[in-house]
Amino acid sequence: MKILVINSGSSSIKYQLFEMDKKAALTTGLVERIGLDGSRIKHKIFRNGDAAEVIKEIPIKNHQQGLERVAELLMDSEVGVIESPAEIAAVGHRTVHGGERFNSTTIITDEVVAKMRELIPLAPLHNPANLEGIEVARQIFPQATQVAVFDTAFHQTMPAAAYRYAIPNNYYTEHGIRAYGFHGTSHLFVSKAAAEYLGKPVADTNVITAHLGNGCSITAIRGGRSVDTSMGFSPLPGLMMGTRSGDIDPAIIYYLGTKLGMPLADIDKLLNKQSGLLGVSGNSDLRDIEARQASGDAEAQLALDMYTYRIKKYIGAYVAVLGRVDALVFTAGVGENSPYVRQHSCAGLENMGIKLDAAKNRSDSRALREISTADSPVKVLVVPTNEELEIANQTLAAITQN
């Protein structure tokens, strides 16, 4: 059985095609910098134990174009791995916000799509991209069962003290206003991988997982269960991100509307698409910002200082939440690939038992690795996330049970 996993982000599309009998990836790929200069597709195929990669640097204006190119590559005579769309039994979609309506993996129907459209205001950067991926996949692979795997599901174990907001109760009971949390599939996957690395049962392992990409979140996990996370009712709050502000005084929204006369739609666009690293430095891609910082750019330096300062604050908060921490885990594009961010996010946390080894941190390995000192009470790990495999497993479970 072959399952295609599509992970449509705000500026990227990750995809993998799995042979589920062997839990093996037949192909994997990344469409990156969608809508930006330098957009390209990295497409890798695995045959007879060997891997071959092709990189196509082509303009990709939107997710529609990106997914069409992915479908072409999957069936390409030279770098493809299927001859017909009929070979794909199911398509698993990483979907961001399930609201109160969706709290588990769900087979996609027209009704599900309609409900997801109603939830776009809760995830304005990602839900439209997720829905576009679903619509295109339904056209290209009409015989396949389409399945939605929601980021919010993992965080449903948070206690009320963590997920409730201090507003009148009826806003929760009648309107479902609460913290939902996101990136749950990634946090779940890397927390299980960390427990395995530590040689401890998941139920006896406490970890802090920092998912740092264009979107960023950090989660406190006790015994395999999410007990607090930085994102909330939407993916906007918490850490500073590529284009999102992260935590902000809510009175600023009132001020923007009443004093500056900004319409709500413009405020939403400001906080979700024009803020974060982009708002402070003029760039949303951390690679560009680090390059500018290295040459002495003051705005880039400030953006990095703000970015890592907020990560450090949440680490400290979640040490307090968990009490005992076995490991701090960095994952996702920035977390896995930026020694600078890891170093400055951990600097000064030695009294909390977090001691980074500078040489190990600079390693360019892409494998799961330990980057803390030998005597660090808290292990600091870099764990490559594999949301796609987790989504494939959940998709298989959903279509098997249906």
N, C-alpha and C positions, 0 to 999 in steps of 0.2 A: 504494500500500500504506500502510495506517494502522497505526501502532504506538503503543500506550499505555504510558507509563512511569509506574510507581508507586514512589515513594521514601518508604517508611514509616520515620520516625524515632521516637525515644522519646516525643516529645510533639507531633509534627507529621507531616503527609503532604503531600509535594509530588507533583504530577502534571502530565504534559504529554501531549498527543496530537499526534503528528507525522505529516505526509504525507511519507513517506520519498523519494518521487520528487523532491521539491523540497527535502528536508531542512528543511521549514518547520513551525513549531509552529502548529497550528490553535487550540489552547487551552492555557492553563496555569493552574495554581491552587495554592493553599496552604491546607491545613487546619491551623490553629495553635492552640496552648494547649489541646491535647486533655487532658481531665480537670482543667483549671484554669478559674478564673473568666475570663470574657472570651473564650471560645472562639469562633472564627468561620471562615468560608470566604471566601477571595478567589478569584474565578473570572473569568478574562479570556479573551475570544475575539477572534480576528483574522479579519476579513473584508474583502476588497477593499482591503487596505492600511490599514484602520482597526482600532483596538482599542477594545473596550468591556469595562468591568469591572463586576461585581456583587459586593457584599459582603453576606454573610448572617451576622449575629451570632446564633448559635443554640447552645444547649447541646450539646456533643459529649462524651459520657462516655468513649468508647473508640474504638479504630481501626475496629471493626466499623461503628459509627454513621458515622464519618467517611467511610469508603469507600462506604457506601450513599448518602450525600448526594452524593458525587462522581459516582457513576453516574447519579443522577437529573439532575444538572446537565448532564452530557454529552449527555443525550437530551432535555433540556428544550425545549419548543416555541419559547421565546424566546431563551435563551442557550446552547442546545445546539449541537453541531456534527455530530452523527450522528443518524440516524433509527432505527438498529437496532444492537444489539450485534454483529451479523454483519459490520458494516463494519470491525471491528478484527481485523486478521490475527494480531497477536501482542501480548502484554503482557510488557514487560521489567520485572523487579523488581530494585531495588537490594537486595542481600542482604549481610549483614555478614561472617559468619565461615564460611569454607569448610573450615577445619581442614586436615588432610592429604588429606581425601577430594576436595575441590573446589579446583582451581587454575586453572580457566578458566571462561568463560561456559558455562552448562549448561542444556539443555532440561529443564523440570521434569516429573517423573513421580512416581507414588506413592512409588517407592523413594527418589527425591531428597528428597521431603518428609520421609520417615521419617528419613533421614540428617541432615537439617537439624534435626529435633527433637532428635536425640542431641547436637547441638552447642550447644543452648541454654545450658548452663552456661558456655560460653566467651564468650557475648555475651548476658547475661540481660536487658539493657535493650532490645536491638534485634532479636535473632532471633525472639522471640515476635511482635513487631510485623510483621516481615517475613513470617512464616508466616501471620499473620492476613490480611495483604494478599493473599498467594497464594491462600489458601482462598476468600476472598470473590471475588477476580477469577475463579477457576475456576468459581464459581457463576454470576456475572453474565455472563461472556464464555466460555461453555463451548466455543465453536468456535475460539477463539483459542489459538495456541501460547503457553504460558507459559514464560518464560525467566528464569533467575537469573543476575545479574551480580554477582560476589563482590568485595567491597572488598579482600580479601586478595590478589587476583591480581597487582596492580601491584608489590607488594613482594616477589615471589618472586625478584627479581634481587639482593636483599641478599646480601652475602657471609656466609659462616659466622661470621666474627668478629663480625658485627653481630647475626645472628639466633639464635645459640646462647647458652644460659645456662650459667653456670659450675656445673653440677651433674653428677653422674655420667652418662656417655654413654648408658647404657641407657634413661634417661628420655626421651631424644630418639629413639633408634633404635627403641624398643619402644612408646613412647606418644606420640611426635610433639610433645613439649613443647619449644617454641621460640617465638621472636617471629614473628608473622605480619604485623602491621601492618594498619591499616584506613584508611578514607576514600580508598582507592587510586584510585577512579574520579575523585574530585575533584582529588587531587594530580596525576594524569595530565593531566586536562583543562587545569588552570590552568598547569601547567608548559609544555605545548605552546603555550598562548596567550601566555605570557611570552616564549618563544623567538621566536615570530612578531613580537611587539611590538619586541623587541630587534633584529630583523633578522638573527638568527643561526640556523644549523642546529641542530636539537634536539640532535644528536650532539656539538655543540661548546658547549653551554650548561650552566652549573652554577647551580642555583637552590635556595633554601630556601623551601618552601611551608608556610604556617601556615593550616591549616583550623580556624577558630575559630567554633564554633556552640554548641549545647547540649552536643555532644561536641566535643572538641578534639584535634587532632594536628598534628605538625610533621614535615616530611620533608626529608632531604638528597637531592637528585637530581643525579647527575652524568651528563651526556650523555644525558638522557632516561630514565635508569634509577635506580630507588630504591636507595640504598646504606645508608640508615639511616632509622628512623622512630620516633616517641616511643611509640606504642602497641605492645603486644607480643603475648603469648599470648592476651590478651583485649583488649577496648577500655578496660579499667580503668586501666592505668598511663600515665605520661607527664604531660601538662599537667593542671592543675586544670580541672575541667569544671563543668557545671551542677549535677549531683548526684553525680558521681564524684570520688573523692579524688585521682586521678592517682597519681604516685609516692609510695610510703609504705614505711617500714621493715617488711619482712616479719615481724620479731619482734613487731610490734604485734599481728598476727593471733594469734600464739601466746599473747601476754599476754591478749588479750581472751577467748580460749577457756579458758586455764588459771587465770588470776587472777580474771577477772570472770564466768566460767562461761557465756559466750555461746555458744549453738549455732552451728555453721558457717553455717546458713541465715540467722541473724540478722546474723552478721558480713558475709556476702555482701550482704545488704540494706543494711546500714550503709554499706558502701564504695561500692556502686553507685547507691543511691537516696536516701541521706540525707546525703551528704557534699558535697565541692566547695563551690561558691558557696552552695548551700542550707544546708549544715552550718554554714558560718561566719557567714552573714548572715541566714539565714531565708528567702531568696529564691533561686530557681534562674534566673530570667530576668534577664539582665544589664541590660536596660533599666530594670527596677525598681530594681536596685542602684545604677545611675548616678544615678537620680533621688534616691534616698535620700542618696547621697554628696554630691550638690550642696547638700543642705540641712544638711549637717554630721553625718550619722549615722556614728558611729565604727565600728560593725560593718561597714557597707557599705564604708567606706574601707579597712578591713583586708582585706576580701574582694578588693577591686580591687588592692590592693598585692600580695597573695599571687598573684593571678591573673597579673598582668603580670610579676612577678618571675620566675615559672617560665617564661613565654614567653621572656624575655630570656636566661635560663640556657641554654635549648635552642638559641636562635639562636647564642649564643657557641660552644656545643659543635659545632654543625654547620658553622660557619665553619672550625673546626679540622679537621673531617672532610673538607671539600671542598677546603680550601686556597685556591682561587680561587672567589669567588662573584660571579656576574653580576647576580643580582637576589634580593631578598627579597620574597616575595609574600604578601599578606594576602587571605584569601578566606573565604567562608561568612558566615552571618548577622552574627556579631560582627565578624569580620575586615573585612567590607565596609562596615559601618555605624557602627562605634564609633571616632571620632577619638581618644577618651580612651585606649582600649586600645592603638591603634597608637602614639600618642605615648609612652606610658609603657613600652611594650615595647621601643622603640628608644632611649629616653633613655640616654645614657652610652655608646653603641656607636660614637661617631664615630671612635675609634681603630681600629675594625674596618672603617672605610670606609662606615658606614651613617649618613647624614646626612638627617634628615627636614626637610622644608620645612613649617613650621607652618601657613602659609596654605593651601597645597595640601592638607594633611592635613585641614583643616576643610571642604573642599569637600563638598557634598552630592550630587555627581554619582553616578550609578549605573553609569557606563560604566567600562571598563578605563582606568586613569589612573596617572600617575606622580606620587608625592607626595614624592620626594626632592629635595634641592637640585640645582642645575645642576652643581655640582662634586663630587657624591657619587660615589665610585668604585663603590659598589654601588647599583644602582637599587632603589628601594623602590616596589613596584607594588601597587595594589588591583585584583584581577582577579575579576570576578563569576564564580563557578563555574557550570557547566552540566552537572552530573552526568547530568541527564536526557537531554541530547543524546548524551552519550558512551554511556549505557546503550542508547539507541535504536540507535545505530550498531552496538554489539556484539550487540544482539538481532537486528538484520537479518542480520549476518554469520552468526550461529548458525543461523537458520532457513534461510538460503540454502545453507549447507554441509550441512545435515541431509538 
